[in-house]
Amino acid sequence: MFPSSTLALRPGWRNARALRLILLLAFPPIAFASPTPSGKEPHGKPDWRLILGAGALYRPDYPGSDDLETRAVPLIFADYGERLYLRGTTAGARLWGNGVWGLDAVARYHSGRDSNDNSILEGLEDIDAGVDGGLALNVGRGPWKAQLAVYQDISSSHDGLYIDLEAGRTFTLNPRLQLELEASATWADADFTDAYFGITPDQAMTTGLPVHAAEAGMKDVGLSLGLNYSPGRHWLVRAQVGVARLLGDAADSPLVEDHGSATQPRAALSIGYRF
């Protein structure tokens, strides 16, 4: 997820189950503000900027499922100066930046998977929720932004490593309305892919699913569209739609190929209040 967002349309504003849902709220906001070289806030800007709100999310009930569900979700975005930020379940600290390039230390809460999320998961082990940590390299010039982030599980949940690549553009349609387009791709190692998409011999005997050993490779690619509308000084309305396509051993999993879908749609609508 990009470190800051232009969720706010006015100058001066940027942007377990309950926690896991925050991450699912969004296809990550596309634009991030460039840090000031000194690391200090420009004159007149507050140290803290905060958006709180809630919304509804429509998405698959497990990665690879073709069953969709709607859930109520919270919305949280926060900045402290140009150095610290919180985007849902992703927190970051700017280590270095020159106005175009930036390097961040990042931590992301990742959702788990419960056997009662869907009947096809019965007999499979639960995947605990946890925290992934890593580094994110950002580049931005004008409305164009990109990020390459490497995450490693640091909570002994899935034990995997994955690399996210995101690139997008923000279009300012008028002072109150912005359009965000983003493309993304994820590579995952064998630990990550096998945790979410593999079927062990013991699990195959219990569930009747075929054995599937998932290896490292491209996990998915995706596209998303976001629309941000600011009806007044403090309010923000955000609508998002997007789709991801599972690839490789993730798409070949019996959980996906036989009982789910490699096409993973999502949509969200949320409203927030700027403090």
C-alpha positions as a Markdown table, in Angstrom:
| # | Residue | x | y | z |
|---|---|---|---|---|
| 1 | Met | 0.0 | 0.0 | 0.0 |
| 2 | Phe | 1.3 | 3.4 | -0.9 |
| 3 | Pro | 2.4 | 5.4 | 2.2 |
| 4 | Ser | 0.1 | 8.3 | 1.8 |
| 5 | Ser | -3.1 | 9.0 | 0.0 |
| 6 | Thr | -4.9 | 11.8 | -1.8 |
| 7 | Leu | -8.1 | 10.6 | -0.2 |
| 8 | Ala | -8.5 | 14.2 | 0.9 |
| 9 | Leu | -9.3 | 16.6 | -1.9 |
| 10 | Arg | -8.3 | 19.8 | -0.1 |
| 11 | Pro | -4.7 | 20.9 | 0.6 |
| 12 | Gly | -3.6 | 19.9 | 4.1 |
| 13 | Trp | -5.4 | 16.5 | 4.2 |
| 14 | Arg | -3.9 | 13.2 | 2.9 |
| 15 | Asn | -4.4 | 10.6 | 3.4 |
| 16 | Ala | -9.4 | -10.4 | 15.4 |
| 17 | Arg | -11.9 | -9.9 | 12.6 |
| 18 | Ala | -12.3 | -6.2 | 12.9 |
| 19 | Leu | -8.7 | -5.5 | 12.1 |
| 20 | Arg | -8.5 | -7.9 | 9.2 |
| 21 | Leu | -11.5 | -6.2 | 7.6 |
| 22 | Ile | -9.8 | -2.8 | 7.6 |
| 23 | Leu | -7.2 | -4.2 | 5.1 |
| 24 | Leu | -9.9 | -5.6 | 2.9 |
| 25 | Leu | -11.7 | -2.3 | 2.8 |
| 26 | Ala | -9.6 | -1.0 | 0.1 |
| 27 | Phe | -7.6 | -1.6 | -3.0 |
| 28 | Pro | -4.8 | 0.4 | -1.7 |
| 29 | Pro | -5.0 | 4.2 | -2.2 |
| 30 | Ile | -3.0 | 5.1 | -5.2 |
| 31 | Ala | -1.3 | 8.5 | -4.6 |
| 32 | Phe | 1.1 | 9.4 | -1.9 |
| 33 | Ala | 2.5 | 12.8 | -1.0 |
| 34 | Ser | 6.2 | 13.3 | -1.5 |
| 35 | Pro | 8.1 | 13.9 | 1.8 |
| 36 | Thr | 9.7 | 17.3 | 2.4 |
| 37 | Pro | 13.5 | 17.0 | 2.2 |
| 38 | Ser | 13.9 | 18.3 | 5.8 |
| 39 | Gly | 11.3 | 15.9 | 7.2 |
| 40 | Lys | 9.4 | 18.9 | 8.7 |
| 41 | Glu | 5.9 | 19.9 | 8.1 |
| 42 | Pro | 5.3 | 22.8 | 5.8 |
| 43 | His | 4.3 | 26.0 | 7.6 |
| 44 | Gly | 0.6 | 25.9 | 8.8 |
| 45 | Lys | 0.1 | 22.1 | 8.5 |
| 46 | Pro | -0.8 | 20.2 | 11.7 |
| 47 | Asp | 1.4 | 17.3 | 12.8 |
| 48 | Trp | -1.6 | 14.9 | 13.0 |
| 49 | Arg | -4.1 | 14.3 | 10.3 |
| 50 | Leu | -6.8 | 11.7 | 10.8 |
| 51 | Ile | -9.8 | 10.2 | 8.9 |
| 52 | Leu | -12.2 | 7.9 | 10.7 |
| 53 | Gly | -15.2 | 6.3 | 9.2 |
| 54 | Ala | -17.0 | 3.1 | 8.2 |
| 55 | Gly | -18.4 | 1.3 | 5.2 |
| 56 | Ala | -19.4 | -1.9 | 3.5 |
| 57 | Leu | -17.2 | -4.4 | 1.7 |
| 58 | Tyr | -18.2 | -7.0 | -0.9 |
| 59 | Arg | -15.6 | -9.7 | -1.5 |
| 60 | Pro | -14.8 | -13.5 | -1.6 |
| 61 | Asp | -15.2 | -15.2 | 1.8 |
| 62 | Tyr | -11.7 | -16.8 | 1.4 |
| 63 | Pro | -8.9 | -16.3 | -1.1 |
| 64 | Gly | -9.9 | -18.2 | -4.2 |
| 65 | Ser | -13.6 | -18.6 | -3.3 |
| 66 | Asp | -16.4 | -17.9 | -5.7 |
| 67 | Asp | -18.8 | -17.2 | -2.8 |
| 68 | Leu | -19.1 | -13.5 | -2.1 |
| 69 | Glu | -20.1 | -11.8 | 1.2 |
| 70 | Thr | -20.9 | -8.3 | 2.4 |
| 71 | Arg | -19.5 | -7.1 | 5.7 |
| 72 | Ala | -19.5 | -3.8 | 7.6 |
| 73 | Val | -15.9 | -2.4 | 8.0 |
| 74 | Pro | -14.1 | 0.4 | 9.7 |
| 75 | Leu | -12.1 | 3.1 | 7.9 |
| 76 | Ile | -8.9 | 4.5 | 9.4 |
| 77 | Phe | -6.2 | 6.7 | 7.9 |
| 78 | Ala | -3.7 | 8.7 | 9.9 |
| 79 | Asp | -0.5 | 10.7 | 9.3 |
| 80 | Tyr | 2.0 | 12.2 | 11.7 |
| 81 | Gly | 4.0 | 14.7 | 9.8 |
| 82 | Glu | 5.7 | 13.3 | 6.7 |
| 83 | Arg | 7.4 | 10.4 | 8.6 |
| 84 | Leu | 4.7 | 8.2 | 10.1 |
| 85 | Tyr | 1.4 | 6.9 | 8.7 |
| 86 | Leu | -1.3 | 4.3 | 9.1 |
| 87 | Arg | -3.4 | 3.0 | 6.2 |
| 88 | Gly | -5.9 | 0.6 | 7.5 |
| 89 | Thr | -3.8 | -2.3 | 8.7 |
| 90 | Thr | -0.6 | -1.1 | 7.1 |
| 91 | Ala | 1.7 | 1.2 | 9.2 |
| 92 | Gly | 4.9 | 2.8 | 7.9 |
| 93 | Ala | 7.8 | 5.0 | 8.8 |
| 94 | Arg | 9.8 | 6.9 | 6.3 |
| 95 | Leu | 13.5 | 6.0 | 6.5 |
| 96 | Trp | 14.7 | 8.1 | 3.6 |
| 97 | Gly | 13.2 | 10.4 | 0.9 |
| 98 | Asn | 14.2 | 13.1 | -1.6 |
| 99 | Gly | 10.8 | 14.3 | -2.9 |
| 100 | Val | 10.6 | 11.7 | -5.7 |
| 101 | Trp | 12.0 | 8.5 | -4.2 |
| 102 | Gly | 11.3 | 7.2 | -0.7 |
| 103 | Leu | 12.2 | 4.1 | 1.4 |
| 104 | Asp | 9.8 | 3.1 | 4.2 |
| 105 | Ala | 9.9 | 0.5 | 7.0 |
| 106 | Val | 6.4 | -1.1 | 6.9 |
| 107 | Ala | 4.3 | -3.5 | 9.0 |
| 108 | Arg | 1.0 | -5.0 | 7.8 |
| 109 | Tyr | -1.6 | -7.0 | 9.8 |
| 110 | His | -2.6 | -10.0 | 7.7 |
| 111 | Ser | -5.9 | -11.8 | 7.9 |
| 112 | Gly | -6.1 | -15.4 | 8.7 |
| 113 | Arg | -8.4 | -18.1 | 7.3 |
| 114 | Asp | -10.9 | -20.1 | 9.4 |
| 115 | Ser | -12.3 | -23.5 | 8.5 |
| 116 | Asn | -15.8 | -22.1 | 9.1 |
| 117 | Asp | -15.4 | -19.3 | 6.5 |
| 118 | Asn | -16.7 | -21.7 | 3.9 |
| 119 | Ser | -17.9 | -25.3 | 3.9 |
| 120 | Ile | -15.1 | -26.3 | 1.4 |
| 121 | Leu | -12.5 | -25.3 | 4.1 |
| 122 | Glu | -13.8 | -27.8 | 6.7 |
| 123 | Gly | -11.0 | -30.2 | 7.6 |
| 124 | Leu | -8.3 | -27.7 | 6.7 |
| 125 | Glu | -6.1 | -26.1 | 9.3 |
| 126 | Asp | -6.9 | -22.5 | 10.3 |
| 127 | Ile | -4.4 | -19.9 | 9.3 |
| 128 | Asp | -3.8 | -17.5 | 12.2 |
| 129 | Ala | -3.9 | -13.8 | 11.7 |
| 130 | Gly | -0.6 | -12.1 | 12.2 |
| 131 | Val | 1.9 | -9.4 | 11.2 |
| 132 | Asp | 4.1 | -9.1 | 8.1 |
| 133 | Gly | 7.1 | -6.7 | 8.2 |
| 134 | Gly | 9.3 | -5.4 | 5.5 |
| 135 | Leu | 10.5 | -2.5 | 3.3 |
| 136 | Ala | 8.7 | -0.5 | 0.6 |
| 137 | Leu | 10.4 | 1.5 | -2.1 |
| 138 | Asn | 8.2 | 4.4 | -3.5 |
| 139 | Val | 8.5 | 6.6 | -6.5 |
| 140 | Gly | 6.2 | 9.4 | -7.5 |
| 141 | Arg | 6.2 | 12.2 | -10.0 |
| 142 | Gly | 3.1 | 14.3 | -10.5 |
| 143 | Pro | 0.0 | 12.1 | -10.6 |
| 144 | Trp | 2.0 | 8.9 | -11.4 |
| 145 | Lys | 3.0 | 6.7 | -8.4 |
| 146 | Ala | 4.5 | 3.3 | -7.9 |
| 147 | Gln | 5.6 | 1.1 | -5.1 |
| 148 | Leu | 7.7 | -2.1 | -4.7 |
| 149 | Ala | 7.2 | -3.7 | -1.2 |
| 150 | Val | 8.7 | -6.9 | 0.3 |
| 151 | Tyr | 6.9 | -8.5 | 3.2 |
| 152 | Gln | 8.0 | -11.4 | 5.5 |
| 153 | Asp | 5.7 | -13.0 | 8.1 |
| 154 | Ile | 7.1 | -12.1 | 11.5 |
| 155 | Ser | 4.4 | -13.8 | 13.5 |
| 156 | Ser | 4.9 | -17.5 | 12.6 |
| 157 | Ser | 1.4 | -17.6 | 10.9 |
| 158 | His | 2.0 | -18.5 | 7.3 |
| 159 | Asp | 5.8 | -18.1 | 7.5 |
| 160 | Gly | 5.9 | -16.8 | 4.0 |
| 161 | Leu | 7.5 | -13.9 | 2.0 |
| 162 | Tyr | 5.7 | -12.0 | -0.8 |
| 163 | Ile | 6.5 | -9.0 | -3.0 |
| 164 | Asp | 3.9 | -6.5 | -4.0 |
| 165 | Leu | 4.2 | -4.2 | -7.1 |
| 166 | Glu | 1.7 | -1.4 | -7.5 |
| 167 | Ala | 1.5 | 1.4 | -10.0 |
| 168 | Gly | -1.2 | 4.0 | -10.7 |
| 169 | Arg | -2.3 | 7.4 | -11.6 |
| 170 | Thr | -4.6 | 9.9 | -10.0 |
| 171 | Phe | -6.9 | 12.1 | -12.1 |
| 172 | Thr | -8.3 | 15.3 | -10.5 |
| 173 | Leu | -11.7 | 15.7 | -12.1 |
| 174 | Asn | -12.6 | 18.8 | -10.2 |
| 175 | Pro | -11.7 | 20.3 | -6.7 |
| 176 | Arg | -14.0 | 17.8 | -5.0 |
| 177 | Leu | -13.7 | 14.7 | -7.1 |
| 178 | Gln | -10.7 | 12.4 | -7.9 |
| 179 | Leu | -10.4 | 9.2 | -9.8 |
| 180 | Glu | -7.7 | 6.7 | -9.0 |
| 181 | Leu | -6.5 | 3.9 | -11.3 |
| 182 | Glu | -4.1 | 1.2 | -10.2 |
| 183 | Ala | -2.5 | -2.0 | -11.5 |
| 184 | Ser | -0.9 | -4.5 | -9.1 |
| 185 | Ala | 1.0 | -7.8 | -9.1 |
| 186 | Thr | 2.1 | -10.2 | -6.3 |
| 187 | Trp | 4.8 | -12.8 | -6.2 |
| 188 | Ala | 4.8 | -15.2 | -3.3 |
| 189 | Asp | 7.2 | -17.9 | -2.0 |
| 190 | Ala | 6.3 | -21.5 | -1.4 |
| 191 | Asp | 5.5 | -21.0 | 2.3 |
| 192 | Phe | 2.9 | -18.4 | 1.6 |
| 193 | Thr | 1.3 | -20.0 | -1.4 |
| 194 | Asp | 1.2 | -23.5 | 0.2 |
| 195 | Ala | -0.3 | -22.1 | 3.4 |
| 196 | Tyr | -3.3 | -20.6 | 1.6 |
| 197 | Phe | -3.7 | -22.9 | -1.4 |
| 198 | Gly | -1.9 | -26.2 | -0.7 |
| 199 | Ile | -3.5 | -29.5 | 0.4 |
| 200 | Thr | -1.4 | -31.9 | 2.4 |
| 201 | Pro | -1.8 | -35.7 | 2.2 |
| 202 | Asp | -3.5 | -35.7 | 5.6 |
| 203 | Gln | -5.8 | -32.9 | 4.7 |
| 204 | Ala | -6.7 | -34.8 | 1.4 |
| 205 | Met | -7.7 | -37.9 | 3.4 |
| 206 | Thr | -9.9 | -35.8 | 5.7 |
| 207 | Thr | -11.5 | -33.6 | 3.1 |
| 208 | Gly | -11.5 | -35.7 | 0.0 |
| 209 | Leu | -9.7 | -32.9 | -1.9 |
| 210 | Pro | -6.7 | -33.9 | -4.1 |
| 211 | Val | -3.2 | -33.3 | -2.8 |
| 212 | His | -1.7 | -30.0 | -4.0 |
| 213 | Ala | 1.8 | -28.8 | -3.3 |
| 214 | Ala | 1.9 | -25.1 | -4.1 |
| 215 | Glu | 5.3 | -23.7 | -5.1 |
| 216 | Ala | 6.7 | -20.2 | -5.4 |
| 217 | Gly | 5.6 | -18.0 | -8.2 |
| 218 | Met | 3.3 | -15.2 | -9.4 |
| 219 | Lys | 0.3 | -15.3 | -7.1 |
| 220 | Asp | -2.0 | -12.7 | -8.8 |
| 221 | Val | -2.4 | -9.6 | -10.9 |
| 222 | Gly | -5.1 | -7.0 | -10.4 |
| 223 | Leu | -6.8 | -3.8 | -11.5 |
| 224 | Ser | -8.7 | -1.3 | -9.3 |
| 225 | Leu | -10.7 | 1.9 | -9.7 |
| 226 | Gly | -11.4 | 4.3 | -6.9 |
| 227 | Leu | -13.5 | 7.4 | -6.8 |
| 228 | Asn | -13.0 | 10.0 | -4.0 |
| 229 | Tyr | -15.7 | 12.7 | -3.4 |
| 230 | Ser | -15.4 | 15.4 | -0.8 |
| 231 | Pro | -18.9 | 17.0 | -0.2 |
| 232 | Gly | -17.6 | 19.4 | 2.4 |
| 233 | Arg | -14.8 | 20.5 | 4.6 |
| 234 | His | -14.7 | 17.4 | 6.8 |
| 235 | Trp | -16.4 | 14.6 | 4.9 |
| 236 | Leu | -15.1 | 12.1 | 2.4 |
| 237 | Val | -17.0 | 9.5 | 0.4 |
| 238 | Arg | -14.9 | 6.7 | -1.3 |
| 239 | Ala | -16.2 | 4.1 | -3.7 |
| 240 | Gln | -13.9 | 1.3 | -5.0 |
| 241 | Val | -14.2 | -1.6 | -7.5 |
| 242 | Gly | -11.6 | -4.0 | -8.6 |
| 243 | Val | -10.7 | -7.5 | -9.7 |
| 244 | Ala | -7.7 | -9.7 | -9.2 |
| 245 | Arg | -6.8 | -12.9 | -11.1 |
| 246 | Leu | -5.0 | -15.7 | -9.3 |
| 247 | Leu | -2.1 | -17.3 | -11.2 |
| 248 | Gly | 0.2 | -20.3 | -11.1 |
| 249 | Asp | -0.1 | -22.8 | -8.3 |
| 250 | Ala | -2.6 | -20.5 | -6.5 |
| 251 | Ala | -5.0 | -20.8 | -9.4 |
| 252 | Asp | -4.4 | -24.5 | -9.8 |
| 253 | Ser | -5.4 | -25.3 | -6.2 |
| 254 | Pro | -8.4 | -27.5 | -5.8 |
| 255 | Leu | -9.8 | -24.7 | -3.5 |
| 256 | Val | -9.8 | -22.5 | -6.6 |
| 257 | Glu | -10.0 | -24.6 | -9.7 |
| 258 | Asp | -12.5 | -27.2 | -8.5 |
| 259 | His | -14.5 | -25.3 | -5.8 |
| 260 | Gly | -13.8 | -21.6 | -6.3 |
| 261 | Ser | -12.7 | -19.1 | -9.0 |
| 262 | Ala | -9.4 | -17.6 | -10.1 |
| 263 | Thr | -11.2 | -14.3 | -10.7 |
| 264 | Gln | -11.6 | -12.4 | -7.4 |
| 265 | Pro | -13.8 | -9.3 | -7.5 |
| 266 | Arg | -14.2 | -6.7 | -4.8 |
| 267 | Ala | -16.2 | -3.6 | -4.2 |
| 268 | Ala | -16.4 | -1.2 | -1.3 |
| 269 | Leu | -18.2 | 2.0 | -0.3 |
| 270 | Ser | -17.1 | 4.0 | 2.7 |
| 271 | Ile | -17.6 | 7.4 | 4.3 |
| 272 | Gly | -15.1 | 9.1 | 6.6 |
| 273 | Tyr | -14.7 | 12.2 | 8.7 |
| 274 | Arg | -11.6 | 14.4 | 8.7 |
| 275 | Phe | -10.4 | 15.6 | 12.1 |
